Amino acid sequence: MLFVVEGTNDIEFLRRISILLHADAESLPNLAEMEQHGELIFVPFGGGHVRAWSQRLAPLQRAEFHLYDHELPPETELRRQAAETVNRRSRCQAVLTNKRCLENYLHPDAIFAASGIRVDFDDFDCVAEIVARKLYQQRPGEIPWQLQARRSQSRMANRAKRWLNTTVVEQMTRDMLRESDPNGEIQSWLLAIKDLLAA
């Protein structure tokens, strides 16, 4: 099976969160284990041009699950269109996250456990930027965040994103996930993958 995601940070998040959910319910797939056994291959397309990937892998005739970040309009509509194209194909399913991106499914307590900093964010905030700014503000003697070059801010946000999708995900508990994902959206993706594999 092919699991199409936007980038390597998504892969890190999904491997780790599936281990957590699998430990709680063995019927849910452990994506990291499936990957090790060659049952699943993550395909990161690097963001951007999501519509180009809606048909690109079709010649391989494999089951495909596509997970696209919701992002913000007008990008959201382009992603919806790409998902509709995938969903018209046999043994393929695509979904958009209900939140902006995977970091929005993290619990603030997991971030605190990993770093000792408190942050608040909603479903459509850029969590990586909020965390990068907060971590930066912990460093004494630095110039204010808003005076940093946009490129420097972006680099720090990218480092924070990687950290959130690895170290912080590992601090998540089942109770935290129930709070941050009360509708069981992540679990629904794993169930969809299980169904596609069984088809």
PyMOL commands that place a pseudoatom at each C-alpha (Angstrom):
pseudoatom trace, name=CA, resn=MET, resi=1, chain=A, elem=C, hetatm=0, pos=[0.000, 0.000, 0.000]
pseudoatom trace, name=CA, resn=LEU, resi=2, chain=A, elem=C, hetatm=0, pos=[1.108, 3.554, -0.731]
pseudoatom trace, name=CA, resn=PHE, resi=3, chain=A, elem=C, hetatm=0, pos=[0.541, 6.257, 1.886]
pseudoatom trace, name=CA, resn=VAL, resi=4, chain=A, elem=C, hetatm=0, pos=[0.867, 9.648, 0.231]
pseudoatom trace, name=CA, resn=VAL, resi=5, chain=A, elem=C, hetatm=0, pos=[1.671, 12.516, 2.586]
pseudoatom trace, name=CA, resn=GLU, resi=6, chain=A, elem=C, hetatm=0, pos=[3.042, 16.017, 2.169]
pseudoatom trace, name=CA, resn=GLY, resi=7, chain=A, elem=C, hetatm=0, pos=[6.416, 15.622, 3.817]
pseudoatom trace, name=CA, resn=THR, resi=8, chain=A, elem=C, hetatm=0, pos=[8.788, 13.738, 6.066]
pseudoatom trace, name=CA, resn=ASN, resi=9, chain=A, elem=C, hetatm=0, pos=[7.470, 15.467, 9.200]
pseudoatom trace, name=CA, resn=ASP, resi=10, chain=A, elem=C, hetatm=0, pos=[4.054, 13.948, 8.494]
pseudoatom trace, name=CA, resn=ILE, resi=11, chain=A, elem=C, hetatm=0, pos=[5.674, 10.517, 8.259]
pseudoatom trace, name=CA, resn=GLU, resi=12, chain=A, elem=C, hetatm=0, pos=[7.376, 11.011, 11.632]
pseudoatom trace, name=CA, resn=PHE, resi=13, chain=A, elem=C, hetatm=0, pos=[4.085, 12.059, 13.237]
pseudoatom trace, name=CA, resn=LEU, resi=14, chain=A, elem=C, hetatm=0, pos=[2.056, 9.200, 11.726]
pseudoatom trace, name=CA, resn=ARG, resi=15, chain=A, elem=C, hetatm=0, pos=[4.578, 6.493, 12.607]
pseudoatom trace, name=CA, resn=ARG, resi=16, chain=A, elem=C, hetatm=0, pos=[4.648, 7.588, 16.229]
pseudoatom trace, name=CA, resn=ILE, resi=17, chain=A, elem=C, hetatm=0, pos=[0.945, 8.298, 16.731]
pseudoatom trace, name=CA, resn=SER, resi=18, chain=A, elem=C, hetatm=0, pos=[-0.006, 4.950, 15.181]
pseudoatom trace, name=CA, resn=ILE, resi=19, chain=A, elem=C, hetatm=0, pos=[2.256, 3.170, 17.685]
pseudoatom trace, name=CA, resn=LEU, resi=20, chain=A, elem=C, hetatm=0, pos=[0.384, 4.943, 20.498]
pseudoatom trace, name=CA, resn=LEU, resi=21, chain=A, elem=C, hetatm=0, pos=[-3.031, 4.024, 19.089]
pseudoatom trace, name=CA, resn=HIS, resi=22, chain=A, elem=C, hetatm=0, pos=[-2.003, 0.446, 18.269]
pseudoatom trace, name=CA, resn=ALA, resi=23, chain=A, elem=C, hetatm=0, pos=[-0.837, -0.061, 21.858]
pseudoatom trace, name=CA, resn=ASP, resi=24, chain=A, elem=C, hetatm=0, pos=[-4.336, 0.922, 23.007]
pseudoatom trace, name=CA, resn=ALA, resi=25, chain=A, elem=C, hetatm=0, pos=[-6.222, -1.028, 20.296]
pseudoatom trace, name=CA, resn=GLU, resi=26, chain=A, elem=C, hetatm=0, pos=[-4.299, -3.770, 18.502]
pseudoatom trace, name=CA, resn=SER, resi=27, chain=A, elem=C, hetatm=0, pos=[-6.857, -3.802, 15.696]
pseudoatom trace, name=CA, resn=LEU, resi=28, chain=A, elem=C, hetatm=0, pos=[-5.504, -0.440, 14.557]
pseudoatom trace, name=CA, resn=PRO, resi=29, chain=A, elem=C, hetatm=0, pos=[-2.492, -0.686, 12.246]
pseudoatom trace, name=CA, resn=ASN, resi=30, chain=A, elem=C, hetatm=0, pos=[0.980, 0.157, 13.482]
pseudoatom trace, name=CA, resn=LEU, resi=31, chain=A, elem=C, hetatm=0, pos=[2.287, 2.102, 10.496]
pseudoatom trace, name=CA, resn=ALA, resi=32, chain=A, elem=C, hetatm=0, pos=[5.935, 1.925, 11.591]
pseudoatom trace, name=CA, resn=GLU, resi=33, chain=A, elem=C, hetatm=0, pos=[5.735, -1.864, 11.789]
pseudoatom trace, name=CA, resn=MET, resi=34, chain=A, elem=C, hetatm=0, pos=[3.890, -2.116, 8.472]
pseudoatom trace, name=CA, resn=GLU, resi=35, chain=A, elem=C, hetatm=0, pos=[6.588, -0.007, 6.862]
pseudoatom trace, name=CA, resn=GLN, resi=36, chain=A, elem=C, hetatm=0, pos=[9.337, -2.261, 8.263]
pseudoatom trace, name=CA, resn=HIS, resi=37, chain=A, elem=C, hetatm=0, pos=[7.564, -5.334, 6.843]
pseudoatom trace, name=CA, resn=GLY, resi=38, chain=A, elem=C, hetatm=0, pos=[7.113, -3.788, 3.404]
pseudoatom trace, name=CA, resn=GLU, resi=39, chain=A, elem=C, hetatm=0, pos=[3.321, -3.670, 3.699]
pseudoatom trace, name=CA, resn=LEU, resi=40, chain=A, elem=C, hetatm=0, pos=[3.232, 0.122, 3.459]
pseudoatom trace, name=CA, resn=ILE, resi=41, chain=A, elem=C, hetatm=0, pos=[5.392, 2.693, 1.740]
pseudoatom trace, name=CA, resn=PHE, resi=42, chain=A, elem=C, hetatm=0, pos=[5.182, 6.356, 2.657]
pseudoatom trace, name=CA, resn=VAL, resi=43, chain=A, elem=C, hetatm=0, pos=[5.368, 8.652, -0.359]
pseudoatom trace, name=CA, resn=PRO, resi=44, chain=A, elem=C, hetatm=0, pos=[6.150, 12.263, 0.627]
pseudoatom trace, name=CA, resn=PHE, resi=45, chain=A, elem=C, hetatm=0, pos=[5.410, 14.644, -2.222]
pseudoatom trace, name=CA, resn=GLY, resi=46, chain=A, elem=C, hetatm=0, pos=[6.999, 17.693, -0.632]
pseudoatom trace, name=CA, resn=GLY, resi=47, chain=A, elem=C, hetatm=0, pos=[3.955, 19.957, -0.365]
pseudoatom trace, name=CA, resn=GLY, resi=48, chain=A, elem=C, hetatm=0, pos=[2.770, 22.282, -3.090]
pseudoatom trace, name=CA, resn=HIS, resi=49, chain=A, elem=C, hetatm=0, pos=[1.179, 20.897, -6.271]
pseudoatom trace, name=CA, resn=VAL, resi=50, chain=A, elem=C, hetatm=0, pos=[-1.094, 18.414, -4.513]
pseudoatom trace, name=CA, resn=ARG, resi=51, chain=A, elem=C, hetatm=0, pos=[-3.282, 17.944, -7.599]
pseudoatom trace, name=CA, resn=ALA, resi=52, chain=A, elem=C, hetatm=0, pos=[-0.331, 16.550, -9.552]
pseudoatom trace, name=CA, resn=TRP, resi=53, chain=A, elem=C, hetatm=0, pos=[-0.171, 13.621, -7.113]
pseudoatom trace, name=CA, resn=SER, resi=54, chain=A, elem=C, hetatm=0, pos=[-3.847, 12.693, -7.354]
pseudoatom trace, name=CA, resn=GLN, resi=55, chain=A, elem=C, hetatm=0, pos=[-3.134, 10.550, -10.466]
pseudoatom trace, name=CA, resn=ARG, resi=56, chain=A, elem=C, hetatm=0, pos=[0.661, 10.191, -10.505]
pseudoatom trace, name=CA, resn=LEU, resi=57, chain=A, elem=C, hetatm=0, pos=[0.809, 6.770, -8.809]
pseudoatom trace, name=CA, resn=ALA, resi=58, chain=A, elem=C, hetatm=0, pos=[-2.214, 5.258, -10.590]
pseudoatom trace, name=CA, resn=PRO, resi=59, chain=A, elem=C, hetatm=0, pos=[-0.098, 3.222, -13.080]
pseudoatom trace, name=CA, resn=LEU, resi=60, chain=A, elem=C, hetatm=0, pos=[1.298, 1.214, -10.150]
pseudoatom trace, name=CA, resn=GLN, resi=61, chain=A, elem=C, hetatm=0, pos=[-2.207, -0.157, -9.458]
pseudoatom trace, name=CA, resn=ARG, resi=62, chain=A, elem=C, hetatm=0, pos=[-1.666, -0.268, -5.704]
pseudoatom trace, name=CA, resn=ALA, resi=63, chain=A, elem=C, hetatm=0, pos=[-4.007, 0.674, -2.906]
pseudoatom trace, name=CA, resn=GLU, resi=64, chain=A, elem=C, hetatm=0, pos=[-3.389, 4.316, -1.992]
pseudoatom trace, name=CA, resn=PHE, resi=65, chain=A, elem=C, hetatm=0, pos=[-4.271, 6.425, 1.001]
pseudoatom trace, name=CA, resn=HIS, resi=66, chain=A, elem=C, hetatm=0, pos=[-3.646, 10.176, 0.654]
pseudoatom trace, name=CA, resn=LEU, resi=67, chain=A, elem=C, hetatm=0, pos=[-3.596, 12.511, 3.637]
pseudoatom trace, name=CA, resn=TYR, resi=68, chain=A, elem=C, hetatm=0, pos=[-3.577, 16.218, 2.868]
pseudoatom trace, name=CA, resn=ASP, resi=69, chain=A, elem=C, hetatm=0, pos=[-3.292, 19.053, 5.343]
pseudoatom trace, name=CA, resn=HIS, resi=70, chain=A, elem=C, hetatm=0, pos=[-6.388, 21.249, 5.396]
pseudoatom trace, name=CA, resn=GLU, resi=71, chain=A, elem=C, hetatm=0, pos=[-4.286, 24.428, 5.336]
pseudoatom trace, name=CA, resn=LEU, resi=72, chain=A, elem=C, hetatm=0, pos=[-6.105, 27.733, 4.765]
pseudoatom trace, name=CA, resn=PRO, resi=73, chain=A, elem=C, hetatm=0, pos=[-8.225, 28.971, 1.838]
pseudoatom trace, name=CA, resn=PRO, resi=74, chain=A, elem=C, hetatm=0, pos=[-7.756, 29.185, -1.101]
pseudoatom trace, name=CA, resn=GLU, resi=75, chain=A, elem=C, hetatm=0, pos=[-5.319, 26.234, -0.777]
pseudoatom trace, name=CA, resn=THR, resi=76, chain=A, elem=C, hetatm=0, pos=[-8.013, 24.165, 0.964]
pseudoatom trace, name=CA, resn=GLU, resi=77, chain=A, elem=C, hetatm=0, pos=[-10.192, 24.032, -2.146]
pseudoatom trace, name=CA, resn=LEU, resi=78, chain=A, elem=C, hetatm=0, pos=[-7.306, 22.821, -4.321]
pseudoatom trace, name=CA, resn=ARG, resi=79, chain=A, elem=C, hetatm=0, pos=[-6.720, 20.015, -1.833]
pseudoatom trace, name=CA, resn=ARG, resi=80, chain=A, elem=C, hetatm=0, pos=[-10.409, 19.094, -1.820]
pseudoatom trace, name=CA, resn=GLN, resi=81, chain=A, elem=C, hetatm=0, pos=[-10.361, 18.827, -5.600]
pseudoatom trace, name=CA, resn=ALA, resi=82, chain=A, elem=C, hetatm=0, pos=[-7.281, 16.591, -5.477]
pseudoatom trace, name=CA, resn=ALA, resi=83, chain=A, elem=C, hetatm=0, pos=[-8.947, 14.369, -2.856]
pseudoatom trace, name=CA, resn=GLU, resi=84, chain=A, elem=C, hetatm=0, pos=[-12.078, 14.043, -5.017]
pseudoatom trace, name=CA, resn=THR, resi=85, chain=A, elem=C, hetatm=0, pos=[-9.924, 12.899, -7.940]
pseudoatom trace, name=CA, resn=VAL, resi=86, chain=A, elem=C, hetatm=0, pos=[-8.222, 10.249, -5.789]
pseudoatom trace, name=CA, resn=ASN, resi=87, chain=A, elem=C, hetatm=0, pos=[-11.539, 9.084, -4.338]
pseudoatom trace, name=CA, resn=ARG, resi=88, chain=A, elem=C, hetatm=0, pos=[-12.899, 8.330, -7.829]
pseudoatom trace, name=CA, resn=ARG, resi=89, chain=A, elem=C, hetatm=0, pos=[-10.165, 5.706, -8.285]
pseudoatom trace, name=CA, resn=SER, resi=90, chain=A, elem=C, hetatm=0, pos=[-10.538, 2.092, -7.213]
pseudoatom trace, name=CA, resn=ARG, resi=91, chain=A, elem=C, hetatm=0, pos=[-8.823, 1.061, -3.937]
pseudoatom trace, name=CA, resn=CYS, resi=92, chain=A, elem=C, hetatm=0, pos=[-7.813, 4.653, -3.277]
pseudoatom trace, name=CA, resn=GLN, resi=93, chain=A, elem=C, hetatm=0, pos=[-8.895, 7.089, -0.618]
pseudoatom trace, name=CA, resn=ALA, resi=94, chain=A, elem=C, hetatm=0, pos=[-7.912, 10.658, 0.155]
pseudoatom trace, name=CA, resn=VAL, resi=95, chain=A, elem=C, hetatm=0, pos=[-8.853, 12.803, 3.133]
pseudoatom trace, name=CA, resn=LEU, resi=96, chain=A, elem=C, hetatm=0, pos=[-8.144, 16.318, 4.286]
pseudoatom trace, name=CA, resn=THR, resi=97, chain=A, elem=C, hetatm=0, pos=[-7.362, 16.879, 7.929]
pseudoatom trace, name=CA, resn=ASN, resi=98, chain=A, elem=C, hetatm=0, pos=[-10.106, 18.793, 9.729]
pseudoatom trace, name=CA, resn=LYS, resi=99, chain=A, elem=C, hetatm=0, pos=[-7.402, 20.871, 11.390]
pseudoatom trace, name=CA, resn=ARG, resi=100, chain=A, elem=C, hetatm=0, pos=[-4.785, 22.965, 9.616]
pseudoatom trace, name=CA, resn=CYS, resi=101, chain=A, elem=C, hetatm=0, pos=[-2.062, 20.310, 9.800]
pseudoatom trace, name=CA, resn=LEU, resi=102, chain=A, elem=C, hetatm=0, pos=[-0.874, 17.404, 11.942]
pseudoatom trace, name=CA, resn=GLU, resi=103, chain=A, elem=C, hetatm=0, pos=[0.803, 19.585, 14.590]
pseudoatom trace, name=CA, resn=ASN, resi=104, chain=A, elem=C, hetatm=0, pos=[-2.656, 20.924, 15.484]
pseudoatom trace, name=CA, resn=TYR, resi=105, chain=A, elem=C, hetatm=0, pos=[-3.544, 17.438, 16.805]
pseudoatom trace, name=CA, resn=LEU, resi=106, chain=A, elem=C, hetatm=0, pos=[-0.826, 17.695, 19.459]
pseudoatom trace, name=CA, resn=HIS, resi=107, chain=A, elem=C, hetatm=0, pos=[-1.820, 18.489, 23.028]
pseudoatom trace, name=CA, resn=PRO, resi=108, chain=A, elem=C, hetatm=0, pos=[-0.253, 21.537, 24.719]
pseudoatom trace, name=CA, resn=ASP, resi=109, chain=A, elem=C, hetatm=0, pos=[0.610, 19.274, 27.691]
pseudoatom trace, name=CA, resn=ALA, resi=110, chain=A, elem=C, hetatm=0, pos=[2.819, 17.139, 25.411]
pseudoatom trace, name=CA, resn=ILE, resi=111, chain=A, elem=C, hetatm=0, pos=[4.681, 20.272, 24.340]
pseudoatom trace, name=CA, resn=PHE, resi=112, chain=A, elem=C, hetatm=0, pos=[5.072, 21.244, 27.984]
pseudoatom trace, name=CA, resn=ALA, resi=113, chain=A, elem=C, hetatm=0, pos=[6.316, 17.747, 28.877]
pseudoatom trace, name=CA, resn=ALA, resi=114, chain=A, elem=C, hetatm=0, pos=[8.959, 17.959, 26.144]
pseudoatom trace, name=CA, resn=SER, resi=115, chain=A, elem=C, hetatm=0, pos=[10.116, 21.526, 26.755]
pseudoatom trace, name=CA, resn=GLY, resi=116, chain=A, elem=C, hetatm=0, pos=[8.667, 23.091, 29.891]
pseudoatom trace, name=CA, resn=ILE, resi=117, chain=A, elem=C, hetatm=0, pos=[6.968, 25.809, 27.841]
pseudoatom trace, name=CA, resn=ARG, resi=118, chain=A, elem=C, hetatm=0, pos=[3.241, 26.526, 27.781]
pseudoatom trace, name=CA, resn=VAL, resi=119, chain=A, elem=C, hetatm=0, pos=[1.558, 27.371, 24.494]
pseudoatom trace, name=CA, resn=ASP, resi=120, chain=A, elem=C, hetatm=0, pos=[-2.033, 27.811, 23.410]
pseudoatom trace, name=CA, resn=PHE, resi=121, chain=A, elem=C, hetatm=0, pos=[-3.239, 27.298, 19.865]
pseudoatom trace, name=CA, resn=ASP, resi=122, chain=A, elem=C, hetatm=0, pos=[-6.399, 26.559, 17.982]
pseudoatom trace, name=CA, resn=ASP, resi=123, chain=A, elem=C, hetatm=0, pos=[-7.179, 24.227, 15.084]
pseudoatom trace, name=CA, resn=PHE, resi=124, chain=A, elem=C, hetatm=0, pos=[-5.938, 26.636, 12.420]
pseudoatom trace, name=CA, resn=ASP, resi=125, chain=A, elem=C, hetatm=0, pos=[-2.946, 28.312, 14.067]
pseudoatom trace, name=CA, resn=CYS, resi=126, chain=A, elem=C, hetatm=0, pos=[0.569, 27.636, 12.785]
pseudoatom trace, name=CA, resn=VAL, resi=127, chain=A, elem=C, hetatm=0, pos=[1.734, 25.619, 15.790]
pseudoatom trace, name=CA, resn=ALA, resi=128, chain=A, elem=C, hetatm=0, pos=[5.344, 25.414, 14.596]
pseudoatom trace, name=CA, resn=GLU, resi=129, chain=A, elem=C, hetatm=0, pos=[5.628, 29.200, 14.437]
pseudoatom trace, name=CA, resn=ILE, resi=130, chain=A, elem=C, hetatm=0, pos=[3.982, 29.676, 17.847]
pseudoatom trace, name=CA, resn=VAL, resi=131, chain=A, elem=C, hetatm=0, pos=[6.356, 27.155, 19.421]
pseudoatom trace, name=CA, resn=ALA, resi=132, chain=A, elem=C, hetatm=0, pos=[9.413, 28.545, 17.614]
pseudoatom trace, name=CA, resn=ARG, resi=133, chain=A, elem=C, hetatm=0, pos=[8.587, 32.044, 18.866]
pseudoatom trace, name=CA, resn=LYS, resi=134, chain=A, elem=C, hetatm=0, pos=[8.069, 30.817, 22.435]
pseudoatom trace, name=CA, resn=LEU, resi=135, chain=A, elem=C, hetatm=0, pos=[11.319, 28.823, 22.427]
pseudoatom trace, name=CA, resn=TYR, resi=136, chain=A, elem=C, hetatm=0, pos=[13.169, 31.814, 20.981]
pseudoatom trace, name=CA, resn=GLN, resi=137, chain=A, elem=C, hetatm=0, pos=[11.799, 34.088, 23.703]
pseudoatom trace, name=CA, resn=GLN, resi=138, chain=A, elem=C, hetatm=0, pos=[13.309, 31.744, 26.313]
pseudoatom trace, name=CA, resn=ARG, resi=139, chain=A, elem=C, hetatm=0, pos=[16.800, 32.677, 25.103]
pseudoatom trace, name=CA, resn=PRO, resi=140, chain=A, elem=C, hetatm=0, pos=[18.110, 35.744, 26.957]
pseudoatom trace, name=CA, resn=GLY, resi=141, chain=A, elem=C, hetatm=0, pos=[19.737, 38.631, 25.159]
pseudoatom trace, name=CA, resn=GLU, resi=142, chain=A, elem=C, hetatm=0, pos=[18.286, 37.968, 21.719]
pseudoatom trace, name=CA, resn=ILE, resi=143, chain=A, elem=C, hetatm=0, pos=[16.719, 40.659, 19.567]
pseudoatom trace, name=CA, resn=PRO, resi=144, chain=A, elem=C, hetatm=0, pos=[12.887, 40.553, 19.589]
pseudoatom trace, name=CA, resn=TRP, resi=145, chain=A, elem=C, hetatm=0, pos=[11.249, 37.872, 17.414]
pseudoatom trace, name=CA, resn=GLN, resi=146, chain=A, elem=C, hetatm=0, pos=[9.447, 40.449, 15.276]
pseudoatom trace, name=CA, resn=LEU, resi=147, chain=A, elem=C, hetatm=0, pos=[12.798, 42.044, 14.364]
pseudoatom trace, name=CA, resn=GLN, resi=148, chain=A, elem=C, hetatm=0, pos=[14.230, 38.748, 13.143]
pseudoatom trace, name=CA, resn=ALA, resi=149, chain=A, elem=C, hetatm=0, pos=[14.408, 38.371, 9.357]
pseudoatom trace, name=CA, resn=ARG, resi=150, chain=A, elem=C, hetatm=0, pos=[11.484, 36.392, 7.953]
pseudoatom trace, name=CA, resn=ARG, resi=151, chain=A, elem=C, hetatm=0, pos=[13.960, 33.806, 6.682]
pseudoatom trace, name=CA, resn=SER, resi=152, chain=A, elem=C, hetatm=0, pos=[15.353, 33.294, 10.205]
pseudoatom trace, name=CA, resn=GLN, resi=153, chain=A, elem=C, hetatm=0, pos=[11.831, 32.972, 11.607]
pseudoatom trace, name=CA, resn=SER, resi=154, chain=A, elem=C, hetatm=0, pos=[11.026, 30.406, 8.931]
pseudoatom trace, name=CA, resn=ARG, resi=155, chain=A, elem=C, hetatm=0, pos=[14.170, 28.360, 9.713]
pseudoatom trace, name=CA, resn=MET, resi=156, chain=A, elem=C, hetatm=0, pos=[13.315, 28.332, 13.419]
pseudoatom trace, name=CA, resn=ALA, resi=157, chain=A, elem=C, hetatm=0, pos=[9.714, 27.313, 12.651]
pseudoatom trace, name=CA, resn=ASN, resi=158, chain=A, elem=C, hetatm=0, pos=[10.958, 24.455, 10.446]
pseudoatom trace, name=CA, resn=ARG, resi=159, chain=A, elem=C, hetatm=0, pos=[13.202, 23.195, 13.268]
pseudoatom trace, name=CA, resn=ALA, resi=160, chain=A, elem=C, hetatm=0, pos=[10.260, 23.460, 15.673]
pseudoatom trace, name=CA, resn=LYS, resi=161, chain=A, elem=C, hetatm=0, pos=[8.058, 21.545, 13.221]
pseudoatom trace, name=CA, resn=ARG, resi=162, chain=A, elem=C, hetatm=0, pos=[10.533, 18.665, 13.094]
pseudoatom trace, name=CA, resn=TRP, resi=163, chain=A, elem=C, hetatm=0, pos=[10.774, 18.645, 16.902]
pseudoatom trace, name=CA, resn=LEU, resi=164, chain=A, elem=C, hetatm=0, pos=[6.972, 18.708, 17.282]
pseudoatom trace, name=CA, resn=ASN, resi=165, chain=A, elem=C, hetatm=0, pos=[6.537, 15.743, 14.938]
pseudoatom trace, name=CA, resn=THR, resi=166, chain=A, elem=C, hetatm=0, pos=[9.157, 13.626, 16.689]
pseudoatom trace, name=CA, resn=THR, resi=167, chain=A, elem=C, hetatm=0, pos=[9.947, 14.496, 20.312]
pseudoatom trace, name=CA, resn=VAL, resi=168, chain=A, elem=C, hetatm=0, pos=[6.564, 15.999, 21.185]
pseudoatom trace, name=CA, resn=VAL, resi=169, chain=A, elem=C, hetatm=0, pos=[4.502, 13.228, 19.561]
pseudoatom trace, name=CA, resn=GLU, resi=170, chain=A, elem=C, hetatm=0, pos=[6.392, 10.769, 21.756]
pseudoatom trace, name=CA, resn=GLN, resi=171, chain=A, elem=C, hetatm=0, pos=[5.108, 12.667, 24.818]
pseudoatom trace, name=CA, resn=MET, resi=172, chain=A, elem=C, hetatm=0, pos=[1.479, 12.206, 23.753]
pseudoatom trace, name=CA, resn=THR, resi=173, chain=A, elem=C, hetatm=0, pos=[-0.712, 9.913, 25.836]
pseudoatom trace, name=CA, resn=ARG, resi=174, chain=A, elem=C, hetatm=0, pos=[-4.017, 8.324, 24.885]
pseudoatom trace, name=CA, resn=ASP, resi=175, chain=A, elem=C, hetatm=0, pos=[-5.834, 10.778, 27.206]
pseudoatom trace, name=CA, resn=MET, resi=176, chain=A, elem=C, hetatm=0, pos=[-4.111, 13.746, 25.579]
pseudoatom trace, name=CA, resn=LEU, resi=177, chain=A, elem=C, hetatm=0, pos=[-5.090, 12.444, 22.156]
pseudoatom trace, name=CA, resn=ARG, resi=178, chain=A, elem=C, hetatm=0, pos=[-8.713, 12.041, 23.240]
pseudoatom trace, name=CA, resn=GLU, resi=179, chain=A, elem=C, hetatm=0, pos=[-8.701, 15.718, 24.183]
pseudoatom trace, name=CA, resn=SER, resi=180, chain=A, elem=C, hetatm=0, pos=[-6.871, 17.017, 21.120]
pseudoatom trace, name=CA, resn=ASP, resi=181, chain=A, elem=C, hetatm=0, pos=[-8.714, 14.713, 18.687]
pseudoatom trace, name=CA, resn=PRO, resi=182, chain=A, elem=C, hetatm=0, pos=[-12.124, 14.208, 20.346]
pseudoatom trace, name=CA, resn=ASN, resi=183, chain=A, elem=C, hetatm=0, pos=[-13.774, 12.935, 17.148]
pseudoatom trace, name=CA, resn=GLY, resi=184, chain=A, elem=C, hetatm=0, pos=[-11.148, 10.221, 16.644]
pseudoatom trace, name=CA, resn=GLU, resi=185, chain=A, elem=C, hetatm=0, pos=[-10.093, 11.580, 13.289]
pseudoatom trace, name=CA, resn=ILE, resi=186, chain=A, elem=C, hetatm=0, pos=[-6.603, 10.038, 13.381]
pseudoatom trace, name=CA, resn=GLN, resi=187, chain=A, elem=C, hetatm=0, pos=[-8.108, 6.687, 14.340]
pseudoatom trace, name=CA, resn=SER, resi=188, chain=A, elem=C, hetatm=0, pos=[-10.478, 6.963, 11.354]
pseudoatom trace, name=CA, resn=TRP, resi=189, chain=A, elem=C, hetatm=0, pos=[-7.480, 7.317, 8.998]
pseudoatom trace, name=CA, resn=LEU, resi=190, chain=A, elem=C, hetatm=0, pos=[-5.938, 4.152, 10.419]
pseudoatom trace, name=CA, resn=LEU, resi=191, chain=A, elem=C, hetatm=0, pos=[-9.234, 2.284, 10.051]
pseudoatom trace, name=CA, resn=ALA, resi=192, chain=A, elem=C, hetatm=0, pos=[-9.486, 3.449, 6.436]
pseudoatom trace, name=CA, resn=ILE, resi=193, chain=A, elem=C, hetatm=0, pos=[-5.985, 2.105, 5.775]
pseudoatom trace, name=CA, resn=LYS, resi=194, chain=A, elem=C, hetatm=0, pos=[-6.955, -1.196, 7.366]
pseudoatom trace, name=CA, resn=ASP, resi=195, chain=A, elem=C, hetatm=0, pos=[-10.046, -1.403, 5.142]
pseudoatom trace, name=CA, resn=LEU, resi=196, chain=A, elem=C, hetatm=0, pos=[-8.080, -0.595, 2.001]
pseudoatom trace, name=CA, resn=LEU, resi=197, chain=A, elem=C, hetatm=0, pos=[-5.598, -3.349, 2.802]
pseudoatom trace, name=CA, resn=ALA, resi=198, chain=A, elem=C, hetatm=0, pos=[-8.421, -5.824, 3.337]
pseudoatom trace, name=CA, resn=ALA, resi=199, chain=A, elem=C, hetatm=0, pos=[-10.134, -4.938, 0.036]
for i in range(1, 199): cmd.bond("trace and resi %d" % i, "trace and resi %d" % (i + 1))
show_as sticks, trace
zoom trace
